[in-house]
Each structure stands twice: as C-alpha cells, then as structure tokens.
Amino acid sequence: MKPPADFRLAIPVATGWLALALVEFTPVDAGVAVLVAGSGMLVALLAAILLRRRAPAGLLALIAVACAIAALLVVRGAQEPASVDAGTGRCDALVRLDSGNALPAAATVLTADCGREHSSGPVILFEAVGEHGEVQPGELGFGTVLSAECDTWSFQDNWVLDCTNAHVVERPLFAQWSAAWRASFQRANEPLPGDGGALLAGLAIGDTSRVDETLQDAMLEAGLSHLTAVSGANCAIVTAAAFGLSAALGARRWVRISVALAALAAFVVLVTPEPSVVRASLMAIIALLGFLRGQPRGAVPLLSLAVLVGLIVNPTLATSVGFVLSVLATAGLIVHSKPIAERLADYMPAPLAFAIAVPVAAQLWVLPVLILLDNGVQPLSVLWNLAAAPAAPVVTVVGLVACMASQFVPVIGTLVAWLAWPAAAWIASLARLSEAIGPWRIPWAEGLPGALLAAVGITGVAMLLRRRRLGIAVIGLAALLATGLVSVPEAVRRASLADWRVVQCDVDQGHATLVRVGGATVLIDTGEHEDLLEECLQTAGVRQIDVLFLTHFDLDHSGAAPAMIGRIGTVVHGPMTQEDEQLVAQLREGGADAREVGAGARVTVGQMVVNVLWPEAGIAPGNPASLALAFQERTNGGVFLVILGDLGEAEQRRLIGVVPESTLLLAAHHCSADQHPPLYDEVGADAVLVGVGENSYGHPTDACLQAITGSGGTPLRTDEHGTIAIMHDGSVWFSGVD
C-alpha cells in the first residue's frame, strides 16, 4: 500500500505563505507579525522539548517550524521595496521588461522620478512608444531595460505605465538570445493558418504575441488559458530530454544533472520567468539536486520546498495569482488525481478515468481562488480540458522540437511545426466552441464565503475518496449553502421586481429602456451588446416586445437590435441613412412592421400612449434627429416618462414649452456636458435615469449631474446601481449597488 503524502513541510510553508500574504493585503504590521510568530515559535519549541516523548511533542514541533517560517518570510517580505504608489502623473522612469509577450506586459520600475516622489517596484507596462514605433517586448527580450517618459495611474492595485520616448538602455545577452529564438520560431509558424498557427508558439514556449484578444478571451472562458502558461509539463520535457540524451551518451550522474540544469536554465530564459515557470523550474531543480545526492523527495515535500525557496527569493510571489493557481493546481494533481482515477476506474476504463481525474483534481484545488477572482464554478471547463488532454502533450513536445529546429534550419522548423499544427488548431477550436456555446456557471456564493464553502466541498471530496460516506453529506451541505446564498436572495429580488413599470437596463455605455403598462411592453433602444440586453430582458421577465423605439441608429442605441429579430411587433424610428435602412429591413424580415415618425406623431400600445416630441421635419439622421418621447397611460393622463435620446443643447432649447412635466426622465446623451438645464427644470422629474458605463468621454459629466440635482431630481446611474427598475408604486429596485 502506498504511504500517505508527507505534509510535514507543506503545513509550515502554507502557514508562512499565509502570514506573508496577510501582511501584504491587510493592515497587519510586519513587525507585529514577526513578534507574534517568533513568540509562538519559542513557546511551541519549549513545550515540545518539555514533552519530548509524549504525543503532542510532534505537533508542537510542527507549530514551532511553522512560526519560524512565517517569521522568516515576513522579514524577507519587509526587505522588498514597497508597492509602487506614485499616484497619477508624469514620471521619468527606468523600466525592466519582465515578459517577452505583447503589451500590456509585466515590468519592473528600477527608478522613477515623478517630481517630488521617487518610486520603484513591479508595474504593468501598458504601452511604450519609441523612435521606431511601439516597443515590442518579444523583439527586445525579457530583461531589457528601457528609459522612457511615462504617464502613470493605478488600476486594481497595480501601477500602470503608458510611456513615450522609450529607448533601450541595456539589453543583456540572454535577452538578445531569447528574443532571437522566439522570433525565429514565430517566423517558422507564419505559414500555419488560422488560430492553430497563432496559438502554437503559445502552447510550446508561452509566446502569445500572435494570439489575438478574442482567442485569448475564448481560452480564458474555456478554462484552457493555463495551456499557454508554461509550467511543469514543459519543464519536465526539457529536463528529461537533456538528462536522457546525456545518459545515452554515457555521461556520469553529475554530468547528466548539470546538462539538465543548464537546459532548464536556458528554457526559463526562453519562455521568461512567469510565476508558473518559477514554480515548475524550482521543483525541477530541487528534484535534480535530490537525485544527485541519491535522495529523491516525495512530490508534496518537493512542491513545498519549491514554494518556500520561491517566496524567499521573490516575496511578491505570495500575492501573484499565477503563482497561487500554479501551486494549487500542482498540489491537486499530486494529492487527488490518483485517488480520483482509482474511484472512477470502478465505472470506466482506467485510461479514461485518469484522463478525467487530471483536470478534475486541478480544477478542485484552484476552485476557491477562482471564486475569489469572480470566475465562479464552471463545470464545462473540465470537459474542455478533457477534450484538449490528448492534444496538449503533442503540441508541447513537437512544438519544442520545431522551435529548436527553426533556429538552425528554418524550413525544417516549419515542417515540424506543421506536424504540431493540428493539435494546436484542435485546442483553439475547443476555445472557440466554448465561446459559441457561452459560459455555464453553477450559482455559487461570491467572495470569501464562497471560497470557504468551496474549500469545505473539497474536504468532502477528500473524505469521499477515502470511502467515507460522510463526505457526501459534507459536499451536499457546502453546495446547498453556497447555492442558497445566491438563489434565495435572487428569488426574493425577482419576486419584488414583478410589478415594474420602467426598467433602465445596464447595457454598459448605451441606452436600453423597458416600459410596461397593462399587458403591453415596449423597448426604447437596445444598447450595443446583445448579451447585456438579453440579461436585462431575462431579469425583467420579458420575451416579446410589442413596439421597439429606436431613438437613432448609433451603435450604443441600436447595436443589439438584431437580437430582437422575430421578437417585436413594430419598430418605430426617426430619419435613417441607407445603412440604417438595412437594419430596419432585417427587423421587417423577422415579421415586424416599421413606422417612421416625427414631432406630433402618436403611437398607441394597449393602454399606453406615446407622444413623439422630436424631431422636426427636415433634420438629417444623427444625434440631432433623435426621437424625444413622452409616455402616459390612457386611464391616467399624466406623463410618467420622458425620453430625450442623444439630443444636445440646441435641440433641447427648442423643446422648451413642448416637453411636458414627468415623474421620470432619461438624461440625454448619457448625461454629457451638452445639456440645457432649463429643460430639466421644465420636466421637473423626481428621478432622472442615466444610462452610462465605462467610457472615455467623461460621462456622466458634473455639469449634467448638477442640472439634474438643480431641477430637484435624483440621478439614478446604471454604472453605480446596475439595472434600475421603477415600480408602479414609485419604489426603486437595483440589480446592484455601488
């Protein structure tokens, strides 16, 4: 019987890692943490000595080691430069490239003169433009040092640089060698078509410079992005090949190990030391050194020692998402892949059981972190990884051979790359298929509660693998609590939404507004993104639309209209261009009637009456010709909603004396600065809806918000509250609160 995994080093290292991360992410002072850890170590060590032959002595010794490692790592972390915090401004910076992939890329500011502040530390190099255009890290090589003038800002706790006047200060020989090899491999791949050709270098050596953003997003959504993050499998192939070749030549043990270490070092320089590469290479180095001494280590102690060395050398790895995911996935493979395969083998052939067990074990262990990152529980990612499993080693091995061949005989490199292309194309097609199907996430609690419940569920799986039926109850309880924390509040929220009259959809930077009176439902504009519009319709419980009003044909107002083909009775619009006519024709082909209207027209939909206030005759298509609409109920003559489209100040001036009073108003043009405040005063709305999302226009502007509050209204913004629903009784419902 195989002995259980040895966690004697893993537990202290995990404790030290947690302590280092807590000091980084919380207000805990490093000195206090060291004092507590040191005191704990001394107390536990003293108690272990006093109880040396009794049962608790071993546990106390383990606690003492954990405290010692925690103190060591916290002290080491305190020696690192503090995170760059120079705010927003202009800096003269000396920047070292830490990646060979396309921008944005990881980098380190060696020095930065930002006026009164001088900073250094890790950054994201968003863009860098030099004398010959945009800087390409892949052409310069990891380790190259640039001098540049940079605009700086903070994004999600990262310092981001956008640089100009960049020029190379230092380019080490290893950087030149790495860039040359990567460039030669990419040139060899140029004849390879489609996504497979673009992805091959990423799968073989982690060079994703040819992978476009859509394919990167598809790989991420499918849970396949780890295949382009060079890690254990790649390092194992390189070291095993070098070791085996030298052994075949009759080299002695120390020579074989030296050759393997040299090959590994060259490979790390080639692929650049990303966090997953650091973890994998450290494990390989420790394993080779153990083999040199004739004392091979178990996989868990090997991983633990690699993590400890990595954190000592570079304490910033403690909070690196890539490093965390790499370590957890590796731990999952070590601890649970074989037990899962053995249990599955009771119901299926052993090779299939092992193929399934590998992605399942890795996904289980990284699940808590993925939940913290808001990626949720995605069971389909196991399926995509299972389908990719046969192709991944082929493209890795053959791709590495092609990379080496392309350095000496480019034609041979291209021919070998063609052999790897089908496997790369297969993986890319899986990502595209996942994108087409769309994500399927199991409802699960978010944040720390969700991560903790996922950890409880993993504990249940471990119990079940040991044939303890209690594991089923633990898994069921964790799943019930995690889904209940989401589904129960959501059900309550949906129930409270049943009596809505107006819904302002959160469609990012765009407009889409639902209005319902009696049994009639109308939609004013669609926004640009079909998925966001569909999400809003589902939230409101709407499938069919009686009338679609298109105030005008800008993408952020009509881009998602094709999603409504076959689902609307009538489309009402203003002046059109020939291109706009094509969209209306598509809607008509789907069964909709079409009607062009102008000022003075009236549209009746069930118990709803819509008066068209604008445009006047003769205005050319565009923002100035946006429909302005006033909604009222037949049984109650008062106007309850006014829509202004994207009308600017000039058109708003001409609506003075025309626009009626209303309890609700949709701010014109996403609350831009082009407003006429007296119009807002004339409407006198209690609440003003603002359809706005992330944008570079400065929407909503202070001037517009002041016009709203100055008229006595309250601005309700979709960028702060998500989708906003106004009930018949005047109460307000938000899908999310800032």
Residue pairs with C-beta under 8 A, 6 or more apart in sequence:
5 298
5 299
5 300
5 334
5 335
6 298
6 300
6 301
7 300
8 62
8 301
9 300
9 301
9 304
9 305
9 308
10 300
10 301
10 303
10 304
11 62
11 66
12 62
12 65
12 66
12 68
12 69
13 69
13 304
13 305
13 307
13 308
14 304
15 66
15 67
15 69
15 70
16 66
16 69
16 70
16 72
16 73
16 74
16 308
16 311
17 73
17 307
17 311
17 318
18 70
19 33
19 37
19 70
19 73
19 74
20 70
20 73
20 74
20 77
20 311
20 315
20 318
21 318
21 319
22 28
22 33
23 29
23 30
23 33
23 74
23 77
23 78
24 77
24 318
24 319
25 319
30 74
30 75
30 77
30 78
33 70
33 71
33 74
34 71
34 74
34 75
37 67
37 68
37 70
37 71
37 74
38 67
38 71
40 63
40 64
40 67
41 63
41 64
41 65
41 67
41 68
41 71
42 64
44 60
44 61
44 63
44 64
44 67
45 60
45 61
45 64
47 56
47 60
48 56
48 57
48 58
48 60
48 61
48 64
51 57
51 60
69 308
72 312
73 311
73 312
73 315
73 318
76 311
76 312
76 315
77 315
77 318
79 315
80 315
80 316
81 120
81 121
82 121
83 121
83 122
83 157
83 159
84 109
84 112
84 119
84 120
84 121
84 122
84 123
84 159
85 119
85 154
85 159
86 112
86 114
86 117
86 119
86 152
86 159
87 114
87 117
87 152
87 154
88 151
88 152
88 153
88 154
89 114
89 115
89 151
89 152
90 114
90 115
90 149
90 150
90 151
90 152
91 112
91 113
91 114
91 115
91 119
91 149
91 150
91 152
91 161
92 112
92 113
92 114
92 147
92 148
92 149
92 150
93 109
93 111
93 112
93 113
93 147
93 148
93 149
93 150
93 161
93 163
94 109
94 110
94 111
94 112
94 145
94 146
94 147
94 169
95 107
95 108
95 109
95 110
95 123
95 125
95 128
95 145
95 146
95 147
95 148
95 150
95 161
95 163
96 107
96 108
96 110
96 143
96 144
96 145
96 146
97 105
97 107
97 125
97 137
97 140
97 141
97 142
97 143
97 144
97 145
97 146
97 175
98 105
98 106
98 107
98 108
98 122
98 142
98 272
98 273
99 105
99 106
99 107
99 137
99 142
99 272
99 274
100 137
100 138
100 141
100 142
100 178
100 179
100 182
100 207
100 209
100 271
100 272
101 137
101 138
101 206
101 207
101 208
101 209
101 272
102 136
102 137
102 138
102 208
102 209
103 125
103 126
103 127
103 128
103 134
103 135
103 136
103 137
104 124
104 125
104 126
104 127
104 160
105 124
105 125
105 137
106 122
106 124
106 125
107 122
107 123
107 124
107 125
107 161
108 120
108 121
108 122
108 123
109 119
109 120
109 121
109 122
109 123
109 159
109 161
110 120
110 145
111 118
111 120
112 118
112 119
112 120
112 150
112 152
114 152
119 159
121 159
122 159
122 316
123 158
123 159
123 160
123 161
124 155
124 158
124 159
124 160
124 161
125 137
125 161
125 163
126 160
126 161
126 162
127 134
127 162
127 163
128 134
128 135
128 146
128 148
128 161
128 162
128 163
128 164
128 166
129 135
129 163
129 164
129 165
129 166
130 146
130 148
130 165
130 166
130 167
131 167
135 146
135 163
135 166
136 209
137 144
138 179
138 182
138 183
138 186
138 207
138 209
139 179
139 183
140 146
140 168
140 171
140 175
140 179
141 171
141 172
141 174
141 175
141 176
141 177
141 178
141 179
141 182
142 175
142 178
142 269
142 272
142 273
143 171
143 172
143 174
143 175
143 178
144 168
144 170
144 171
144 172
144 175
145 168
145 169
145 170
145 171
146 163
146 166
146 167
146 168
146 169
147 166
147 167
147 169
148 161
148 163
148 164
148 165
148 166
148 167
149 163
149 164
149 165
150 161
150 162
150 163
150 164
151 161
151 162
151 163
152 159
152 160
152 161
152 162
153 159
153 160
154 160
174 269
177 269
178 269
178 270
178 272
180 407
181 270
181 403
181 407
182 201
182 205
182 207
182 209
182 270
184 406
184 407
184 410
184 413
185 201
185 204
185 205
185 207
185 402
185 403
185 406
185 407
185 413
186 201
186 207
186 209
186 210
187 406
187 410
188 402
188 403
188 405
188 406
188 410
188 413
188 414
188 417
189 197
189 200
189 201
189 210
189 402
189 414
189 417
190 197
191 197
191 414
191 418
192 200
192 414
192 417
192 418
192 421
192 424
194 425
194 428
195 215
195 424
195 425
195 428
195 429
195 431
195 432
196 421
196 422
196 424
196 425
196 426
196 427
196 428
197 210
197 421
197 424
197 425
198 210
198 211
198 212
198 215
198 428
199 211
199 215
199 228
199 424
199 425
199 427
199 428
200 395
200 399
200 402
200 417
200 420
200 421
200 424
201 207
201 208
201 209
201 210
201 399
201 403
202 208
202 210
202 211
202 227
202 228
203 227
203 228
203 392
203 395
203 396
203 399
203 424
203 427
204 234
204 395
204 396
204 399
204 400
204 402
204 403
204 420
205 230
205 234
205 270
205 271
205 399
205 400
205 403
206 228
206 229
206 230
206 234
206 271
206 272
206 274
206 277
207 271
208 216
208 228
211 219
211 228
214 435
215 428
215 431
215 432
216 225
217 435
218 431
218 432
218 434
218 435
219 225
219 227
219 228
219 428
219 431
221 431
221 434
221 435
221 439
222 380
222 381
222 384
222 430
222 431
222 434
222 435
223 363
223 378
223 380
223 381
223 382
223 384
223 385
224 381
224 384
224 385
224 388
224 427
224 430
224 431
224 434
226 276
226 325
226 329
227 388
227 392
227 427
229 274
229 276
229 322
229 326
230 271
230 274
230 276
230 277
230 280
231 276
231 277
231 279
231 280
231 326
231 330
232 279
232 280
232 283
232 330
233 392
233 393
233 396
234 267
234 271
234 280
234 396
234 400
235 264
235 267
235 277
235 280
235 281
235 283
235 284
236 280
236 284
237 396
237 397
237 400
238 263
238 264
238 267
238 400
239 260
239 261
239 263
239 264
239 284
239 288
240 260
241 263
242 259
242 260
242 262
242 263
242 264
243 256
243 257
243 259
243 260
243 288
245 259
246 255
246 256
246 259
246 260
247 256
251 259
253 291
253 292
254 292
257 288
257 289
257 291
257 292
260 284
260 288
261 285
261 288
264 281
264 284
264 285
267 281
268 277
268 281
271 277
273 281
274 322
275 317
275 320
275 322
275 323
275 326
276 322
276 323
276 325
276 326
278 310
278 314
278 317
278 323
279 306
279 307
279 310
279 323
279 326
279 327
279 330
280 326
280 330
282 306
282 307
282 309
282 310
283 302
283 303
283 306
283 330
286 297
286 302
286 305
286 306
286 309
287 296
287 297
287 302
290 296
290 297
290 302
297 305
299 334
300 331
300 334
300 335
303 327
303 330
303 331
303 334
307 327
310 317
310 323
311 317
311 318
317 323
321 369
321 373
324 369
325 366
325 369
328 365
328 366
328 369
329 362
329 365
329 366
331 365
332 361
332 362
332 363
332 364
332 365
332 366
333 358
333 361
333 362
335 361
335 365
336 357
336 361
336 364
336 365
336 461
336 462
336 465
337 354
337 357
337 358
337 360
337 361
337 362
338 357
339 465
339 466
340 353
340 356
340 357
340 360
340 361
340 465
341 350
341 353
341 354
341 356
341 357
342 353
343 465
344 352
344 353
344 356
344 357
345 353
347 353
348 356
355 386
355 389
355 390
356 382
356 386
358 385
358 389
359 381
359 382
359 385
359 386
359 389
360 382
362 385
363 381
363 382
363 385
364 458
364 461
365 458
367 377
367 454
367 457
367 458
368 451
368 452
368 454
368 455
368 458
369 451
370 376
370 377
370 378
371 377
371 444
371 445
371 446
371 447
371 450
371 451
371 454
372 447
372 448
372 450
372 451
374 446
376 441
376 442
376 444
377 441
377 442
377 444
377 454
378 439
378 440
378 441
378 442
379 440
379 442
380 434
380 437
380 439
380 440
384 430
384 431
384 434
387 430
388 426
388 427
388 430
391 422
391 423
391 424
391 426
391 427
392 423
392 427
394 420
394 423
395 420
395 423
395 424
395 427
398 416
398 417
398 419
398 420
398 423
399 417
399 420
399 424
401 416
402 413
402 414
402 416
402 417
402 419
402 420
403 413
404 413
405 412
405 413
405 416
406 412
406 413
406 414
406 417
407 413
442 483
443 483
443 486
443 487
443 490
444 450
444 453
444 454
444 482
444 483
444 486
445 453
445 481
445 482
445 483
445 485
445 486
446 486
449 482
449 485
450 482
450 485
453 478
453 481
453 482
454 478
454 482
456 474
456 477
456 478
457 474
457 475
457 478
457 479
457 482
459 474
460 471
460 472
460 473
460 474
460 475
460 476
460 477
460 478
461 471
461 475
462 471
463 470
463 471
463 474
464 471
464 472
464 475
465 471
493 733
493 735
494 539
494 541
496 733
497 539
497 540
497 541
497 725
497 733
498 541
499 727
499 728
499 729
500 514
500 516
500 540
500 725
500 726
500 727
500 728
500 733
501 515
501 516
501 517
501 640
501 726
501 727
501 728
502 513
502 514
502 515
502 516
502 640
502 641
502 664
502 689
502 725
502 726
503 513
503 514
503 515
503 536
503 539
503 540
503 723
503 724
503 725
503 726
504 512
504 513
504 666
504 689
504 691
504 716
504 718
504 723
504 724
504 725
505 512
505 513
505 514
505 527
505 532
505 533
505 536
505 691
505 718
505 723
506 532
506 536
506 693
506 718
506 719
506 721
506 722
506 723
506 724
506 735
507 526
507 527
507 528
507 529
507 532
507 533
507 536
507 560
507 691
507 693
507 718
508 527
508 528
508 529
508 532
508 693
508 694
509 528
509 556
509 670
509 692
509 693
509 694
509 695
509 699
510 525
510 526
510 527
510 528
510 529
510 555
510 556
510 557
510 559
510 691
510 693
511 524
511 525
511 527
511 551
511 556
511 557
511 645
511 666
511 670
511 691
512 523
512 524
512 525
512 526
512 527
512 533
512 536
512 560
512 691
513 523
513 524
513 525
513 643
513 666
513 689
513 691
514 521
514 522
514 523
514 524
514 536
514 537
514 540
514 542
515 521
515 522
515 523
515 524
515 608
515 631
515 641
516 522
516 542
517 605
517 606
517 607
517 608
517 631
517 633
518 606
518 607
518 608
519 606
520 546
520 547
520 605
520 606
520 607
520 608
521 542
521 544
521 545
521 546
522 545
522 546
522 547
522 548
522 549
522 605
522 608
522 610
523 542
523 545
523 547
523 548
523 549
523 564
523 568
524 548
524 549
524 551
524 629
524 643
524 666
525 549
525 550
525 551
525 557
525 558
526 533
526 548
526 550
526 557
526 558
526 559
526 560
526 561
526 563
526 564
527 533
527 556
527 557
527 559
527 560
527 691
528 555
528 556
528 559
528 560
529 559
529 560
530 559
530 560
530 562
530 563
532 560
533 560
533 563
534 563
536 723
537 543
539 723
539 735
540 725
543 567
544 567
544 568
544 569
545 564
545 567
545 568
545 569
546 568
546 569
546 570
546 605
546 606
547 568
547 569
547 570
547 571
547 572
547 603
547 605
547 610
548 561
548 564
548 568
548 570
548 571
548 572
548 587
548 592
549 571
549 572
549 573
549 603
549 610
549 627
549 629
549 643
550 557
550 558
550 561
550 571
550 572
550 573
550 574
550 627
551 557
551 574
551 626
551 627
551 628
551 629
551 643
551 645
551 646
552 558
552 574
552 621
552 622
552 623
552 625
552 626
552 627
552 645
552 646
553 573
553 576
553 577
553 579
553 580
553 583
553 621
554 623
554 646
556 670
557 645
557 646
558 583
561 583
561 587
562 583
562 586
564 587
564 590
565 586
565 587
565 589
565 590
565 592
566 590
566 591
567 590
568 587
568 590
568 592
569 592
569 593
570 592
570 593
570 594
570 595
571 584
571 587
571 588
571 592
571 593
571 594
571 595
572 594
572 595
572 596
572 597
572 603
572 627
573 580
573 584
573 594
573 595
573 596
573 597
573 627
574 596
574 597
574 598
574 615
574 621
574 625
574 626
574 627
575 596
575 615
575 619
575 620
575 621
575 625
576 584
576 596
576 621
577 621
580 621
584 594
587 594
588 594
595 603
597 603
597 612
597 627
598 612
598 614
598 615
598 616
598 617
599 612
599 613
599 614
599 615
599 616
599 617
599 658
600 612
601 611
601 612
602 609
602 610
602 611
602 612
603 609
603 610
603 612
604 610
604 634
607 633
607 634
607 635
608 631
608 632
608 633
608 634
609 631
609 632
609 633
609 634
610 629
610 630
610 631
611 629
611 630
611 632
612 627
612 628
612 629
613 628
613 629
613 630
613 642
613 655
613 658
613 659
614 626
614 627
614 628
614 645
614 647
614 651
614 654
614 655
614 658
615 624
615 625
615 626
615 627
615 628
615 651
616 654
619 625
623 645
623 646
623 647
623 648
623 669
624 647
624 648
624 650
624 651
626 644
626 645
626 646
626 647
626 651
627 643
627 645
628 642
628 643
628 644
628 645
628 647
628 651
628 655
628 659
629 641
629 642
629 643
630 639
630 641
630 642
630 643
630 659
630 660
630 662
631 639
631 640
631 641
631 642
631 643
632 638
632 639
632 640
633 640
638 663
639 660
639 661
639 662
639 663
640 662
640 663
640 664
641 662
641 663
641 664
641 665
641 666
642 659
642 660
642 662
642 664
642 665
642 666
642 683
642 685
643 666
644 652
644 665
644 666
644 667
644 668
644 669
645 668
645 669
646 668
646 669
646 670
647 655
647 668
647 669
648 668
648 669
648 672
648 674
648 675
649 674
649 675
649 676
652 668
652 675
652 676
652 679
653 676
653 679
655 679
656 676
656 678
656 679
656 682
657 682
659 679
659 682
659 683
660 683
661 682
661 683
661 684
662 683
662 684
662 685
663 685
663 686
663 687
663 730
664 685
664 686
664 687
664 688
664 689
664 726
665 680
665 683
665 685
665 687
665 688
665 689
665 713
666 688
666 689
666 691
667 675
667 688
667 689
667 690
667 691
667 700
667 704
667 708
667 715
668 674
668 675
669 675
669 699
670 690
670 691
670 692
670 695
670 697
670 699
670 700
671 690
671 692
671 699
671 700
671 701
671 704
671 705
671 708
671 715
671 717
672 697
672 699
672 700
672 701
672 704
673 698
673 701
673 703
673 704
675 703
675 704
675 707
677 706
677 707
677 710
677 711
680 688
680 707
680 708
680 710
680 711
680 713
681 710
681 711
683 711
684 711
684 712
684 713
685 711
685 713
686 712
686 713
686 714
687 713
687 714
687 715
687 716
687 726
687 732
688 708
688 711
688 713
688 714
688 715
688 716
689 716
689 718
689 724
690 700
690 704
690 708
690 715
690 716
690 717
690 718
690 719
691 718
692 699
692 700
692 717
692 718
692 719
693 718
693 719
694 719
700 715
700 717
705 715
708 714
708 715
709 715
716 724
716 732
718 724
720 737
720 738
721 734
721 735
721 736
721 737
721 738
722 734
722 735
722 736
722 737
723 734
723 735
723 736
724 732
724 733
724 734
724 735
725 732
725 733
725 734
726 732
726 733
727 733
